[in-house]
């Protein structure tokens, strides 16, 4: 709805409206970043408590030998290996095209 211009009223400036929208977007972006930071801090707190409570040495049966390691190192290595495997398996691959498909589209 457009308002009629009255004497003494300032006409609405499109730049002011764009600035207002940009300010609103920045505010939403800051709120989202703050929420993410809080979630990360909570996860780190739980992780640190988990590490402290599970810092004792345990026997680990590797395929070819046995050893006593701190439980946290065993869990950390397993988490890293799981992350690497998940990244390799989950990443998008290259799209392969067969040459005859391209030739059919051109002809």
C-alpha positions in Angstrom: 0.0 0.0 0.0 1.3 3.4 -1.0 0.6 6.3 1.2 -0.2 9.6 -0.4 2.4 12.3 0.1 1.2 14.9 2.6 2.9 18.1 3.4 5.3 17.6 6.2 5.6 13.9 5.5 8.7 12.6 4.1 8.3 10.2 1.1 9.5 6.7 1.7 13.0 6.3 0.3 13.6 2.9 -1.4 17.2 3.0 0.0 15.9 3.2 3.5 13.7 0.2 2.9 16.6 -1.8 1.4 18.8 -0.8 4.3 16.1 -1.9 6.7 15.9 -5.3 5.0 19.7 -5.7 5.0 19.8 -4.9 8.7 17.1 -7.5 9.4 19.1 -10.1 7.4 22.3 -9.3 9.3 20.4 -9.6 12.6 19.1 -13.1 11.6 22.6 -14.1 10.5 24.0 -13.0 13.9 21.3 -14.9 15.8 22.0 -18.1 13.8 25.7 -17.8 14.4 25.1 -17.3 18.1 22.9 -20.4 18.3 25.5 -22.4 16.5 28.2 -21.2 18.9 26.1 -22.2 21.9 25.5 -25.7 20.4 29.2 -26.1 19.7 30.1 -25.1 23.3 27.6 -27.6 24.7 29.0 -30.4 22.5 32.6 -29.5 23.5 31.6 -29.5 27.2 30.1 -33.0 26.9 33.1 -34.2 24.9 35.6 -32.8 27.5 33.6 -34.5 30.3 33.6 -37.7 28.4 37.3 -37.5 27.9 38.1 -36.8 31.6 35.8 -39.6 32.8 37.3 -42.2 30.4 41.0 -41.5 30.7 42.0 -44.9 32.2 44.2 -47.5 30.5 42.5 -50.5 28.8 43.8 -53.5 27.0 43.3 -53.3 23.3 43.4 -56.3 21.0 44.8 -55.2 17.7 44.8 -57.7 14.8 48.4 -58.8 15.3 49.2 -57.7 18.8 47.8 -56.6 22.2 48.6 -53.4 24.0 47.5 -51.2 26.9 46.4 -47.8 25.7 44.4 -44.9 27.3 40.8 -45.3 26.3 40.6 -41.8 25.0 43.3 -42.4 22.4 41.5 -45.5 21.2 38.3 -43.6 20.9 40.0 -40.7 19.2 41.7 -42.9 16.6 38.4 -44.7 16.0 36.5 -41.4 15.6 39.2 -40.1 13.1 39.1 -43.3 11.1 35.3 -43.2 11.0 35.3 -39.6 9.9 37.8 -40.4 7.1 35.8 -43.4 5.9 32.5 -41.4 6.1 34.0 -38.6 4.1 35.3 -40.9 1.4 32.1 -42.9 1.2 29.8 -39.9 1.4 31.4 -37.4 -0.9 29.9 -36.9 -4.3 31.7 -38.6 -7.1 32.4 -37.4 -10.5 29.7 -37.8 -13.1 30.8 -40.0 -16.0 29.4 -39.6 -19.4 29.6 -42.1 -22.2 30.8 -40.8 -25.5 27.9 -42.3 -27.5 25.4 -40.4 -25.3 27.0 -37.1 -26.2 27.1 -38.0 -29.9 23.3 -38.9 -29.9 22.4 -35.5 -28.4 24.4 -33.6 -31.0 23.1 -35.6 -34.0 
